[in-house]
Amino acid sequence: MAILIGLTGSAGSGQSTVAAAFASDGQVSGVCSLDAVGHRLMEKPRIRSRIGAGLGLDGLENMSGREARKLLGGMVFVDRDARSGLEAVMHPIMARWAGLCAATLADAAGLYVLEGALIFEMGLDRLMDAVVVVACDRETCLARAISRDGLQPEEAARRLDCQAPLTEKLEKADWVIYNGSGETPESLACQVRGVLGQITELHPAH
């Protein structure tokens, strides 16, 4: 039976970097990005049509997935109703997908990681055998988001504040990996190996 690991953290915490460290570890059979799943869904005109109908946006289905994501990204971090409307369409579909994957892996062997910022917010932690939170100080998270996405400081702060606070995620975490500004690839890989070792010790029957 597979061991399912949820990997989450705040925007700018570097959880994608940590996910890559998991993927590079020989103990891990597969890593999937929840963001990538959302991007693939946004490529479907019928999904964009549903989102557009819910938000009162005409022509969203005629855009490319990338154009739609850019438009929506400029809305959902400043308009709570727009964010709720987008989540009302996307989150149930993504949650069903995650549930199907978990059921498919029920009889498989190995360790599988689902990486996403909204693991807790979407209730996907209930599908996981363990949840790992990537922790990072707010200043470093903001600096990374500004550098990576070309955001203004206030825009980066709004995006970070749209997510559950790190303190709340840490309270729910089974394990924590620290990824502050001083962490190196080697130290992250060491933390990942340690966490995987502890998880497999706790789930010997999987």
TORKOLPA-610578 format. One record per atom (N, C-alpha, C): atom name; x, y, z. Coordinates in Angstrom, 1 decimal, padded with zeros to 4 digits, m for minus. Atoms other than C-alpha are relative to their C-alpha. Layout:
BEGIN
   a      px      py      pz
  CA       X       Y       Z
...
END
This chain:
BEGIN
   a      px      py      pz
   N   000.8  m001.2   000.0
  CA   000.0   000.0   000.0
   C   000.9   001.2   000.0
   N  m000.8  m001.2   000.2
  CA   001.4   003.4  m001.0
   C  m000.1   000.9   001.3
   N   000.0  m001.1  m001.0
  CA   002.4   006.1   001.5
   C  m000.3   001.3  m000.7
   N   000.3  m001.3   000.7
  CA   000.8   009.4   000.5
   C   000.4   001.1   000.9
   N  m000.6  m001.1  m000.7
  CA   002.6   012.5   001.6
   C  m000.5   001.4  m000.6
   N   000.4  m001.3   000.4
  CA   001.1   016.0   001.4
   C   001.1   001.0   000.3
   N  m001.1  m000.9  m000.2
  CA   003.7   018.8   001.0
   C  m000.6   001.4  m000.3
   N   000.6  m001.3   000.1
  CA   002.5   022.4   001.6
   C   000.8   001.0   000.7
   N  m000.7  m001.1  m000.6
  CA   003.7   025.8   002.7
   C  m000.6   001.3  m000.5
   N   000.5  m001.3   000.4
  CA   003.1   029.5   002.3
   C   000.6   000.4  m001.3
   N  m000.5  m000.6   001.2
  CA   003.6   031.4  m000.9
   C   001.4   000.5   000.2
   N  m001.3  m000.5  m000.1
  CA   007.3   032.0  m001.4
   C   000.9  m000.8   001.0
   N  m000.7   000.8  m000.9
  CA   008.3   029.3   001.1
   C   001.0  m000.9  m000.7
   N  m000.9   000.8   000.7
  CA   010.1   027.4  m001.6
   C  m000.4  m001.5   000.0
   N   000.4   001.4   000.0
  CA   007.9   024.3  m001.5
   C   000.2  m000.7  m001.3
   N  m000.3   000.7   001.3
  CA   008.5   023.6  m005.2
   C   001.5  m000.5   000.0
   N  m001.3   000.4  m000.1
  CA   012.2   023.5  m004.4
   C   000.1  m001.3   000.9
   N   000.1   001.1  m000.9
  CA   011.5   021.1  m001.5
   C  m000.6  m001.2  m000.8
   N   000.6   001.1   000.8
  CA   009.3   019.0  m003.9
   C   001.0  m000.6  m000.9
   N  m001.0   000.5   000.9
  CA   012.2   018.7  m006.3
   C   001.0  m000.8   000.8
   N  m000.9   000.8  m000.8
  CA   014.3   017.4  m003.4
   C  m000.6  m001.3   000.3
   N   000.8   001.3  m000.1
  CA   011.6   014.8  m002.7
   C   000.1  m000.9  m001.2
   N  m000.1   000.8   001.3
  CA   011.6   013.8  m006.4
   C   001.3  m000.6  m000.2
   N  m001.3   000.5   000.3
  CA   015.3   013.4  m006.4
   C   000.4  m001.1   001.0
   N  m000.4   001.1  m001.0
  CA   015.3   011.0  m003.4
   C  m000.5  m001.3  m000.5
   N   000.3   001.3   000.6
  CA   015.4   007.4  m004.5
   C  m001.2  m000.7   000.7
   N   001.1   000.7  m000.8
  CA   012.7   006.4  m001.8
   C  m001.3   000.4  m000.6
   N   001.3  m000.6   000.5
  CA   010.0   008.5  m003.6
   C  m000.3  m000.5  m001.4
   N   000.4   000.6   001.2
  CA   008.1   006.9  m006.4
   C  m000.6   001.1  m001.0
   N   000.6  m001.0   000.9
  CA   006.4   010.1  m007.7
   C  m000.4   001.2   000.8
   N   000.4  m001.3  m000.6
  CA   005.7   013.8  m007.0
   C  m000.9   000.7  m001.0
   N   001.0  m000.7   000.9
  CA   002.7   015.7  m008.4
   C  m000.3   001.4   000.6
   N   000.3  m001.4  m000.4
  CA   002.1   019.5  m008.3
   C  m001.5   000.2  m000.2
   N   001.4  m000.3   000.1
  CA  m001.5   020.5  m007.5
   C  m000.2   001.2  m000.9
   N   000.1  m001.1   000.9
  CA  m000.8   023.8  m009.3
   C   000.0  m000.4  m001.4
   N  m000.1   000.5   001.3
  CA   000.1   021.9  m012.4
   C  m001.4  m000.6  m000.4
   N   001.3   000.6   000.3
  CA  m003.2   020.0  m012.2
   C  m001.0   001.2  m000.3
   N   000.8  m001.2   000.3
  CA  m005.0   023.4  m011.9
   C   000.2   000.6  m001.3
   N  m000.3  m000.6   001.3
  CA  m003.2   024.7  m014.9
   C  m000.6  m000.9  m001.2
   N   000.5   000.8   001.1
  CA  m004.2   021.7  m017.0
   C  m001.5   000.1  m000.1
   N   001.4  m000.2   000.0
  CA  m007.8   022.1  m015.9
   C  m000.4   001.3  m000.7
   N   000.3  m001.3   000.5
  CA  m007.7   025.8  m016.9
   C   000.2   000.0  m001.6
   N  m000.1   000.1   001.5
  CA  m006.8   024.7  m020.5
   C  m001.3  m000.5  m000.6
   N   001.3   000.5   000.6
  CA  m010.3   023.2  m020.9
   C  m001.0   001.1  m000.1
   N   001.0  m001.1   000.2
  CA  m012.8   025.6  m022.4
   C  m001.2  m000.1   000.9
   N   001.2   000.1  m000.8
  CA  m015.7   024.1  m020.5
   C   000.3   000.4   001.5
   N  m000.3  m000.4  m001.3
  CA  m013.9   024.8  m017.2
   C   000.1   001.5   000.1
   N   000.0  m001.5   000.1
  CA  m013.2   028.4  m018.2
   C  m001.4   000.6  m000.2
   N   001.4  m000.4   000.2
  CA  m016.8   028.7  m019.3
   C  m000.7   000.1   001.3
   N   000.6   000.0  m001.4
  CA  m018.0   027.7  m015.8
   C   000.5   001.1   000.9
   N  m000.6  m001.1  m000.9
  CA  m015.6   030.1  m014.1
   C  m000.6   001.3  m000.5
   N   000.5  m001.3   000.5
  CA  m016.7   032.9  m016.4
   C  m001.4   000.2   000.3
   N   001.5  m000.1  m000.3
  CA  m020.4   032.2  m015.8
   C  m000.1   000.4   001.5
   N   000.1  m000.2  m001.5
  CA  m019.8   032.2  m012.0
   C   000.5   001.4   000.3
   N  m000.6  m001.3  m000.3
  CA  m017.8   035.5  m012.1
   C  m000.6   001.1  m000.9
   N   000.5  m001.1   000.9
  CA  m019.8   037.3  m014.8
   C   001.0   000.5  m001.0
   N  m001.0  m000.4   001.0
  CA  m016.9   037.3  m017.2
   C  m000.3  m000.6  m001.4
   N   000.3   000.5   001.4
  CA  m017.9   037.0  m020.9
   C   001.3  m000.3  m000.7
   N  m001.1   000.3   000.9
  CA  m015.5   035.3  m023.3
   C   001.2  m000.7   000.7
   N  m001.1   000.6  m000.7
  CA  m013.3   033.6  m020.7
   C   000.4  m001.3  m000.8
   N  m000.2   001.3   000.6
  CA  m013.8   030.3  m022.6
   C   000.8   000.2  m001.4
   N  m000.7  m000.2   001.3
  CA  m012.3   031.9  m025.8
   C   001.4   000.4   000.2
   N  m001.4  m000.3  m000.3
  CA  m009.1   032.8  m024.1
   C   000.9  m001.3   000.1
   N  m000.8   001.1  m000.3
  CA  m006.1   030.5  m023.8
   C   000.0  m000.2   001.5
   N  m000.1   000.2  m001.4
  CA  m005.5   028.9  m020.4
   C   000.9   001.0   000.7
   N  m001.0  m000.9  m000.6
  CA  m002.5   031.1  m019.8
   C  m000.6   001.4   000.1
   N   000.7  m001.3   000.0
  CA  m004.5   034.3  m020.7
   C  m001.0   000.0   001.1
   N   001.0   000.1  m001.0
  CA  m007.3   033.2  m018.4
   C   000.6   000.0   001.4
   N  m000.7   000.0  m001.3
  CA  m004.9   032.5  m015.5
   C   000.6   001.4   000.3
   N  m000.5  m001.3  m000.3
  CA  m003.3   035.9  m015.9
   C  m001.1   001.0   000.4
   N   001.2  m000.9  m000.3
  CA  m006.7   037.7  m015.9
   C  m000.5  m000.3   001.4
   N   000.5   000.3  m001.3
  CA  m007.9   035.8  m012.9
   C   000.9   000.3   001.1
   N  m001.0  m000.2  m001.0
  CA  m004.7   036.1  m011.1
   C   000.0   001.5   000.5
   N   000.1  m001.4  m000.3
  CA  m005.1   039.9  m011.2
   C  m001.3   000.3   000.8
   N   001.3  m000.3  m000.7
  CA  m008.6   039.6  m009.7
   C  m000.1  m000.7   001.4
   N   000.3   000.7  m001.1
  CA  m008.6   036.9  m007.1
   C   000.7   000.4   001.3
   N  m000.7  m000.4  m001.2
  CA  m006.0   038.4  m004.8
   C  m000.4   001.3   000.5
   N   000.5  m001.3  m000.5
  CA  m007.8   041.7  m004.5
   C  m001.5   000.0   000.2
   N   001.5   000.1  m000.1
  CA  m011.5   040.5  m004.7
   C  m000.3  m001.3   000.6
   N   000.3   001.2  m000.7
  CA  m012.6   038.0  m002.2
   C  m001.1  m000.8  m000.7
   N   001.1   000.7   000.7
  CA  m015.8   037.2  m004.1
   C   000.5  m000.7  m001.2
   N  m000.6   000.7   001.1
  CA  m013.8   036.5  m007.2
   C   000.8  m001.2   000.3
   N  m000.8   001.2  m000.5
  CA  m011.5   034.2  m005.3
   C  m001.0  m001.1   000.4
   N   001.0   001.0  m000.4
  CA  m014.5   032.4  m003.8
   C  m000.7  m000.7  m001.2
   N   000.6   000.6   001.2
  CA  m016.1   032.0  m007.2
   C   000.9  m000.9  m000.8
   N  m000.9   000.8   000.6
  CA  m013.0   030.6  m008.7
   C   000.2  m001.3   000.7
   N  m000.2   001.2  m000.9
  CA  m012.5   028.2  m005.8
   C  m001.2  m000.9  m000.1
   N   001.2   000.8   000.0
  CA  m016.1   027.1  m006.0
   C  m000.1  m001.0  m001.2
   N  m000.1   000.8   001.2
  CA  m015.4   025.7  m009.5
   C   001.1  m001.0   000.1
   N  m001.3   000.8   000.2
  CA  m011.8   024.5  m009.3
   C   000.2  m001.0   001.2
   N  m000.4   000.8  m001.1
  CA  m011.5   023.1  m005.8
   C  m000.8  m001.4   000.1
   N   000.6   001.3   000.0
  CA  m014.2   020.4  m006.0
   C   000.5  m001.0  m001.0
   N  m000.6   000.9   001.1
  CA  m012.8   019.1  m009.3
   C   001.4  m000.5   000.4
   N  m001.3   000.4  m000.4
  CA  m009.3   019.1  m007.9
   C   000.0  m001.0   001.1
   N   000.1   000.9  m001.2
  CA  m010.4   017.4  m004.7
   C  m000.4  m001.4  m000.5
   N   000.5   001.2   000.5
  CA  m012.2   014.7  m006.7
   C   001.2  m000.7  m000.7
   N  m001.2   000.5   000.7
  CA  m009.0   014.2  m008.8
   C   000.9  m000.6   001.0
   N  m000.9   000.5  m001.0
  CA  m006.9   013.8  m005.7
   C  m000.6  m001.2   000.7
   N   000.6   001.2  m000.6
  CA  m009.4   011.3  m004.2
   C   000.1  m001.2  m000.9
   N  m000.2   001.0   000.9
  CA  m009.3   009.3  m007.3
   C   001.4  m000.6  m000.1
   N  m001.4   000.4   000.0
  CA  m005.5   009.2  m007.3
   C   000.3  m000.8   001.2
   N  m000.2   000.7  m001.2
  CA  m005.5   008.2  m003.7
   C  m000.6  m001.5   000.0
   N   000.6   001.3   000.1
  CA  m007.9   005.3  m004.4
   C   000.8  m000.9  m001.0
   N  m000.7   000.8   001.0
  CA  m005.9   004.2  m007.5
   C   001.3  m000.5   000.6
   N  m001.3   000.4  m000.6
  CA  m002.7   004.1  m005.3
   C  m000.2  m000.9   001.2
   N   000.3   000.8  m001.2
  CA  m004.4   002.1  m002.6
   C   000.7  m001.3   000.1
   N  m000.6   001.3   000.0
  CA  m002.9  m001.2  m003.7
   C   001.4   000.1  m000.6
   N  m001.4  m000.2   000.6
  CA   000.4   000.3  m005.0
   C   001.0   000.0   001.1
   N  m001.1  m000.1  m000.9
  CA   003.8   000.3  m003.3
   C   000.7   001.3  m000.2
   N  m000.9  m001.2   000.2
  CA   006.1   003.3  m002.7
   C  m000.6   001.2   000.7
   N   000.4  m001.3  m000.6
  CA   005.9   006.9  m001.5
   C  m000.3   000.9  m001.1
   N   000.5  m001.0   001.0
  CA   004.0   009.5  m003.4
   C  m000.3   001.3   000.7
   N   000.1  m001.3  m000.6
  CA   004.0   013.2  m002.8
   C  m000.9   000.9  m000.8
   N   000.8  m001.0   000.6
  CA   001.3   015.8  m003.6
   C   000.4   001.3   000.6
   N  m000.5  m001.3  m000.4
  CA   002.7   019.3  m003.5
   C  m001.0   001.1  m000.4
   N   001.0  m001.1   000.3
  CA   000.3   022.3  m003.2
   C  m000.1   000.9   001.2
   N   000.1  m001.0  m001.0
  CA  m000.1   025.5  m001.3
   C  m001.3  m000.2   000.9
   N   001.3   000.0  m000.6
  CA  m003.8   024.7  m000.4
   C  m000.4  m001.4   000.5
   N   000.3   001.4  m000.5
  CA  m003.5   021.1   000.9
   C  m001.0   000.1   001.2
   N   000.9  m000.1  m001.1
  CA  m005.2   022.1   004.2
   C  m001.3   000.7  m000.4
   N   001.1  m000.8   000.3
  CA  m007.5   024.7   002.8
   C  m001.1  m000.9  m000.8
   N   000.9   000.8   000.9
  CA  m009.0   022.1   000.3
   C  m000.3  m001.3   000.7
   N   000.3   001.3  m000.8
  CA  m009.2   019.3   003.0
   C   000.7  m001.2  m000.5
   N  m000.7   001.2   000.6
  CA  m006.7   017.1   001.1
   C   000.9  m000.7   001.0
   N  m000.8   000.7  m001.1
  CA  m004.8   016.4   004.3
   C  m000.7  m001.3   000.5
   N   000.7   001.2  m000.5
  CA  m007.5   013.9   005.1
   C   000.3  m001.3  m000.9
   N  m000.3   001.1   000.9
  CA  m006.3   011.8   002.1
   C   001.5  m000.5   000.3
   N  m001.4   000.2  m000.1
  CA  m002.7   011.8   003.3
   C   000.4  m000.8   001.2
   N  m000.6   000.7  m001.2
  CA  m000.7   009.5   005.6
   C   000.8   000.9   000.8
   N  m000.8  m000.9  m000.7
  CA   001.5   012.4   006.5
   C   000.0   001.3  m000.8
   N   000.0  m001.3   000.6
  CA   001.6   016.2   005.8
   C   001.3   000.7   000.5
   N  m001.2  m000.8  m000.3
  CA   004.9   018.1   005.6
   C  m000.2   001.4  m000.4
   N   000.1  m001.4   000.3
  CA   004.9   021.8   005.9
   C   001.4   000.6  m000.2
   N  m001.3  m000.7   000.3
  CA   007.7   023.9   004.4
   C  m000.1   001.4   000.8
   N   000.1  m001.3  m000.8
  CA   008.4   026.8   006.9
   C   001.1   000.9  m000.4
   N  m000.9  m001.1   000.5
  CA   010.0   030.1   006.0
   C  m000.5   001.3   000.6
   N   000.4  m001.3  m000.6
  CA   010.0   033.6   007.6
   C  m000.7   000.8  m001.1
   N   000.9  m000.8   001.0
  CA   007.6   036.1   006.0
   C   000.9   000.8  m000.9
   N  m000.8  m000.8   000.8
  CA   010.4   038.4   004.8
   C   000.6  m000.7  m001.2
   N  m000.6   000.8   001.1
  CA   012.1   035.7   002.8
   C  m001.1  m000.4  m001.0
   N   001.1   000.4   000.9
  CA   008.7   034.5   001.4
   C  m000.3   001.1  m000.9
   N   000.4  m001.2   000.8
  CA   007.9   038.0   000.2
   C   001.1   000.3  m001.0
   N  m001.1  m000.3   000.9
  CA   011.4   038.5  m001.3
   C   000.0  m001.0  m001.1
   N   000.0   001.1   001.1
  CA   011.1   035.2  m003.2
   C  m001.1   000.3  m001.0
   N   001.2  m000.2   000.9
  CA   007.6   036.0  m004.5
   C   000.3   001.2  m000.9
   N  m000.3  m001.2   000.8
  CA   008.7   039.5  m005.6
   C   001.0  m000.3  m001.1
   N  m001.0   000.3   001.0
  CA   011.8   038.1  m007.4
   C  m000.5  m001.0  m001.0
   N   000.5   001.0   000.9
  CA   010.1   035.1  m008.9
   C  m001.1   000.4  m000.9
   N   001.1  m000.4   000.8
  CA   006.9   036.6  m010.1
   C  m000.1   001.4  m000.5
   N   000.0  m001.4   000.4
  CA   007.9   040.2  m010.6
   C  m001.1   000.8   000.6
   N   001.0  m000.7  m000.7
  CA   005.4   041.4  m008.1
   C   000.5   001.3   000.8
   N  m000.2  m001.1  m000.9
  CA   005.2   044.7  m006.2
   C  m000.1  m000.5   001.4
   N   000.0   000.5  m001.4
  CA   005.8   044.3  m002.4
   C  m001.5  m000.1   000.5
   N   001.4   000.1  m000.5
  CA   002.1   045.1  m001.6
   C  m000.8  m001.1  m000.7
   N   000.7   001.1   000.8
  CA   000.9   042.6  m004.3
   C   000.4  m001.3   000.6
   N  m000.5   001.2  m000.6
  CA   003.1   039.9  m002.9
   C  m000.5  m000.3   001.4
   N   000.5   000.1  m001.3
  CA   001.9   040.6   000.6
   C  m001.5  m000.4   000.0
   N   001.4   000.4   000.1
  CA  m001.8   040.3  m000.5
   C  m000.1  m001.4  m000.4
   N   000.0   001.5   000.3
  CA  m001.1   036.9  m002.1
   C   000.3  m000.8   001.2
   N  m000.4   000.7  m001.2
  CA   000.6   035.7   001.0
   C  m001.2   000.0   001.0
   N   001.0  m000.2  m001.0
  CA  m002.2   037.0   003.2
   C  m001.3  m000.7  m000.4
   N   001.2   000.8   000.4
  CA  m004.9   035.1   001.1
   C   000.1  m001.4   000.5
   N  m000.2   001.4  m000.4
  CA  m003.5   031.8   002.4
   C  m000.1   000.0   001.5
   N   000.0   000.2  m001.5
  CA  m003.9   030.3   005.9
   C   001.4   000.4   000.5
   N  m001.2  m000.4  m000.7
  CA  m001.3   031.7   008.3
   C   001.0  m001.2   000.2
   N  m000.9   001.0  m000.2
  CA   001.9   029.7   008.6
   C  m000.1  m000.7   001.4
   N   000.1   000.5  m001.4
  CA   001.3   029.3   012.4
   C  m001.1  m001.1   000.0
   N   001.1   001.0   000.1
  CA  m002.0   027.5   011.5
   C   000.4  m001.3  m000.7
   N  m000.5   001.2   000.7
  CA  m000.3   025.2   009.1
   C   001.0  m000.8   000.8
   N  m000.9   000.7  m000.9
  CA   002.4   024.4   011.6
   C  m000.7  m000.8   001.0
   N   000.8   000.7  m001.0
  CA  m000.2   023.4   014.1
   C  m000.5  m001.3  m000.5
   N   000.6   001.2   000.6
  CA  m001.6   020.8   011.7
   C   001.1  m000.9  m000.6
   N  m001.1   000.8   000.7
  CA   001.8   019.6   010.3
   C   000.3  m001.3   000.8
   N  m000.6   001.2  m000.6
  CA   003.1   016.1   011.0
   C   001.5   000.2   000.0
   N  m001.4  m000.3   000.1
  CA   006.6   017.2   009.9
   C   000.2   001.4  m000.6
   N  m000.4  m001.3   000.5
  CA   008.3   020.5   009.2
   C   001.4   000.0  m000.6
   N  m001.3  m000.2   000.6
  CA   011.1   021.3   006.8
   C   000.2   001.5  m000.1
   N  m000.3  m001.4   000.0
  CA   012.8   024.6   007.2
   C   000.8   000.4  m001.2
   N  m000.6  m000.4   001.3
  CA   013.7   026.5   004.0
   C   000.1   001.5   000.0
   N  m000.3  m001.4  m000.1
  CA   014.8   029.9   005.1
   C   001.1   000.4  m001.0
   N  m001.0  m000.5   001.0
  CA   017.3   032.1   003.1
   C   001.3  m000.7   000.1
   N  m001.3   000.6  m000.2
  CA   020.3   030.2   004.5
   C   000.1  m001.5  m000.3
   N  m000.1   001.4   000.3
  CA   019.3   026.7   003.5
   C   000.6  m000.3  m001.4
   N  m000.6   000.4   001.3
  CA   021.3   025.0   000.8
   C  m000.7  m001.3  m000.5
   N   000.5   001.3   000.5
  CA   020.3   022.1  m001.5
   C   000.4  m001.2   000.8
   N  m000.5   001.1  m000.8
  CA   022.4   019.8   000.6
   C  m000.8  m000.1   001.3
   N   000.7   000.0  m001.3
  CA   020.6   020.8   003.8
   C  m001.4  m000.4  m000.2
   N   001.4   000.4   000.3
  CA   017.2   020.4   002.2
   C  m000.1  m001.5  m000.2
   N   000.0   001.4   000.3
  CA   018.1   017.0   000.9
   C   000.1  m000.8   001.3
   N  m000.1   000.7  m001.3
  CA   019.2   016.0   004.4
   C  m001.3   000.0   000.8
   N   001.2  m000.1  m000.7
  CA   016.0   017.2   005.9
   C  m001.1  m001.0  m000.6
   N   000.9   000.9   000.6
  CA   014.0   015.3   003.3
   C   000.3  m001.4   000.3
   N  m000.4   001.4  m000.3
  CA   015.9   012.1   003.9
   C  m000.5  m000.3   001.4
   N   000.4   000.2  m001.3
  CA   015.2   012.5   007.6
   C  m001.5  m000.2   000.2
   N   001.5   000.1  m000.1
  CA   011.5   013.1   007.2
   C  m000.5  m001.3  m000.6
   N   000.5   001.2   000.6
  CA   011.1   010.2   004.8
   C   000.3  m001.2   000.9
   N  m000.4   001.1  m000.9
  CA   013.0   007.9   007.2
   C  m001.0  m000.2   001.1
   N   001.0   000.1  m001.1
  CA   010.6   008.8   010.0
   C  m001.4  m000.4  m000.4
   N   001.3   000.3   000.5
  CA   007.5   008.5   007.9
   C   000.0  m001.5  m000.3
   N   000.0   001.4   000.3
  CA   008.5   005.0   006.7
   C   000.0  m000.8   001.2
   N   000.0   000.7  m001.3
  CA   009.2   003.9   010.3
   C  m001.4   000.0   000.6
   N   001.4  m000.1  m000.6
  CA   005.7   005.0   011.3
   C  m001.0  m000.8  m000.9
   N   000.9   000.7   000.9
  CA   004.1   003.2   008.3
   C   000.7  m001.2  m000.6
   N  m000.7   001.2   000.5
  CA   005.9  m000.1   008.1
   C  m000.8  m000.9  m000.8
   N   000.9   001.0   000.7
  CA   002.9  m002.0   006.7
   C  m000.3   000.5  m001.4
   N   000.3  m000.5   001.4
  CA   002.6   000.3   003.6
   C   001.0  m000.6  m001.0
END
